[in-house]
């Protein structure tokens, strides 16, 4: 197992023998998390593959300001280059799912398959009333300098989901997500007006061009905006399959890690080539 940083400051961890069978896997975290969100599934996934996880810029230990705007998909591709991964399966959660689709559109030959859990980020075009309210609550709290309220707003939205109370959720999951989200707020607190450069045309307008087999996973307790994106992906990506999990919200890999590992393993095995 190797931990390191790219020359541009992206923190990463890569595990398993390079001679392990099966194509490598790249794990991309949600916008309320960092690479630690994969802790519950990490040990099981590294048994028979090279597995790379990283902190996207502005999260976890990837604290270096970008030169120019943020371009997450280029940071991921550069990290893959740094650790010697040419072609891989890419597993993305929420914002990470949007980054995964962008990578597939920019460098399709490097993506064997996509697995997108609770897809969001750049895949959201028009936020629902629910999502707009979530964003307002976070922004208002941050403007007031109230990190506790900002973190709790995100926990209520993304961990609990719109239909559950905090007492119905594993407190360890809540605690870890809260720690990761607070870290992201602290890392970027003094970044100023750093912009984010997305694809033009955006990924959402190019779903029909995604060539990789794609598995979309969504919890039925997630927000309406995310469920809508999941259904859109399943409808517009040429080779896509939609899986719905009852009783979970936005982070299925953290709520049901054992089931998530089974699903990932089966998906990867069916798409190794």
C-alpha positions, 0 to 999 in steps of 0.5 A: 500500500502506497500513499503519496502526492502528485506534483500538483498536490493531489493526495492519493493511496494505491493498494494491491500488487500490480500483478493482481488479476483484473483491471484497476479500480479508481474510487472518486468520493462524494462532495460531502466527503473525501477519500476516507468515505471508502474506508468501509469497503477498502480492505475487501476491494484491494484483495484482487485488484489495484485500487486507487483512491484520492482526495479531490482538490480542496478535500482531505489532504489535497489542500494545494490551490489549483493553477487556474480553475479547478478541473477535477477530471484532469487531476484524476487523470494525472493521478492515474498517470502518476501511479501507472494506471492506464485503463481502469474501472471508475467508481464515483459517488455523487460529485465523484460520479460527475467527475467519472463521466467527464473522464469517460468523455475526455479519455474514453479509452482509459475507462473500462466501466463506470459505477455511479452511486447517488450521481450528482455534481456536474450531472445536475443541471436544474436543482429541485426545490429540495436541493436549492433549499439544501444549498441555501442552508449551507451557504447561509451558515458559511456566510455567518461563519457557523461551520457546525450549522453548515455541516449539520445541514449537509448531514441532514440532506446527504446522510439522513436524506429527506425522509429520515431523522438522524436517530435512524442513521448509523451514528458512525457514518454521520460522524465520519461524514461530518468530519470529512465535510468540515475538513473540506470547509476548512481547506477551502475557507481562504481560497477566494474566488477559485472557479471550476472548469467543467466540460463544454458542452457539459457532461449532462448534454453528452450522455449519449456519447458515454461509451463505457458500460455504466451501472447506476446505483441510487437509494430510494431515500435520496433526494429527488434531484439525485433520483432524477439524475440516476433515472436520466443516466439510465435512460440516456447512456447507451449501455446503462443499468439502474439499481435501486436500493431501498432504505438508504439515502445518498451514500450507499457504500457507507450505509451498506458496505458489504452489499456494496462490495458484492455489487462492485465485485460482480460488476467489475468481473462482468466488465473486465476485458 
